[in-house]
Amino acid sequence: MKIAVAGTGYVGLSVALLLSQHNEVHALDIVPEKVAMLSQGKSPIVDKEITAFLEGNASGERPLNFHATLDPAQAYTGADFAIVATPTNYDERRNYFDTSSVEAAIAAVREHAPEAWIVIKSTIPVGYTSQLRQRLHDHRILFSPEFLREGRALWDNLHPSRIVAGAPQDDEEAVQAARKFVSLLADGADPREKDRENADGTRGIPELVVGTTEAEAIKLFANTYLALRVAYFNELDTYAEARGLDARAIINGVCLDPRIGPGYNNPSFGYGGYCLPKDTKQLLANYASVPQNLIEAIVDANRTRKDFVADEIIERVRGVEEPTVGIYRLTMKSGSDNFRQSAIQDVMKRLRGEGLNVLIYEPTWNQPEFLGNAVTHDLAAFKNVADVIVANRWNDDLADVSEKVFTRDLFKRD
Ligand SMILES: NC(=O)c1ccc[n+]([C@@H]2O[C@H](COP(=O)([O-])OP(=O)(O)OC[C@H]3O[C@@H](n4cnc5c(N)ncnc54)[C@H](O)[C@@H]3O)[C@@H](O)[C@H]2O)c1
């Protein structure tokens, strides 16, 4: 089976490598540097499994049928499936996702592969696929939500929580194509997943083929629930901080209820990363005239939390003459190279607004400044100069200056 993938970011690259174990996969990107790296067996992103797959392929130890290209004819001609994994940034002006890259990729696929089944893996507004199918008079477009976490992108596809594909339920051909697509992803997963036992007593990877709009809703409601959980424990932490209580003890006690459960409860400066901020806003936009309270509150709670964190930092340096606030890493999570929409950026804007001097330690940022703040790679000098060191996530690098550190990473994990 020939499969094309448009976009070699977290989603496109992990899905492409997964499928290239059993299929001929051509991954196309519009950024020449990315394609050049991939062609040399190097990963453009930090991800253990992606790196291992690419290096193994280059050395011949893990022969994959994987090809990176800039050439649409090579990628798309003769493809049975074409997966679209391009960005869908939130357009603050229109209050909606910008889906232009998805549509550009679909147009390019159709030029070379009129018959291919197109599967959108980008996160899109609820109702988008159905509208697009009608607008383009193209009934070979499906949607499959992606649930991976950055930094564990390929791992999450090798061990998927579930595989979901959307096709109009009254279009039998499309439903069959969606089932086929689900089986291709399942075949790429770690074979041990076939026997795994799920929390509900079922075995193997749960597979769902639902309507395209339901599949889109699954993605946005899942991410909004995750944002809700982060916002909830952050707001608990805000309360504990404001009242001088031990947030750790409270969270431990709360999460012992099996209906609440452990994990994903470690306070932070706010939910961030590429997906949660934009996906919650898109779901809120989708509600439009439908009554709601919670979804809006989830979006607002993140702003309130970042303001609270900024106030706490400002309080720490009150009375210090010309204080320097050190920002330890711009990334959201430890072990990540990505700081798209990281919560610390909004906190920094507040600090700058207060006229504070901000110095960033970020070894992966190779410019002298970030958002108008100085950046250093010299950790020792950074630790020396900063009056307070702000770290969304703790790192043992900071152990010798722990009294300067401001973090809410109570459990020292993501
Ligand atoms: N990153 C995540 O954790 C994650 C998880 C689930 C879903 N998603 C969704 O998947 C989509 C992609 O996210 P990502 O994190 O992989 O993005 P990314 O920015 O890492 O990668 C997107 C890639 O698409 C390329 N591209 C842009 N326009 C193109 C075009 N016309 N043709 C071919 N390639 C093109 C870009 O150069 C880039 O390499 C988004 O909609 C996102 O919301 C992301």
The ligand as a Gaussian input file, in Angstrom:
#p B3LYP/6-31G(d) Opt

LIG

0 1
 N        1.664000      18.338000      18.455000
 C        0.758000      17.609000      19.058000
 O        0.942000      17.185000      20.217000
 C       -0.531000      17.260000      18.361000
 C       -1.324000      16.234000      18.880000
 C       -2.526000      15.945000      18.258000
 C       -2.933000      16.686000      17.156000
 N       -2.158000      17.695000      16.699000
 C       -2.623000      18.454000      15.542000
 O       -1.959000      17.993000      14.370000
 C       -1.659000      19.090000      13.486000
 C       -0.181000      19.156000      13.244000
 O        0.477000      19.365000      14.485000
 P        2.047000      19.164000      14.643000
 O        2.350000      19.392000      16.078000
 O        2.484000      17.902000      13.971000
 O        2.548000      20.426000      13.785000
 P        4.047000      20.802000      13.352000
 O        4.059000      22.266000      13.248000
 O        5.018000      20.107000      14.240000
 O        4.186000      20.159000      11.908000
 C        3.447000      20.571000      10.812000
 C        4.299000      20.403000       9.569000
 O        3.483000      20.656000       8.418000
 C        4.310000      21.304000       7.460000
 N        3.431000      21.947000       6.467000
 C        2.795000      23.149000       6.526000
 N        2.053000      23.322000       5.418000
 C        2.226000      22.219000       4.647000
 C        1.707000      21.802000       3.393000
 N        0.856000      22.566000       2.697000
 N        2.097000      20.605000       2.897000
 C        2.954000      19.823000       3.592000
 N        3.467000      20.151000       4.783000
 C        3.104000      21.344000       5.302000
 C        5.164000      22.247000       8.287000
 O        6.318000      22.642000       7.587000
 C        5.483000      21.369000       9.500000
 O        6.678000      20.625000       9.315000
 C       -2.278000      20.315000      14.145000
 O       -3.572000      20.476000      13.676000
 C       -2.326000      19.937000      15.620000
 O       -3.348000      20.612000      16.316000
 C       -0.954000      17.981000      17.259000

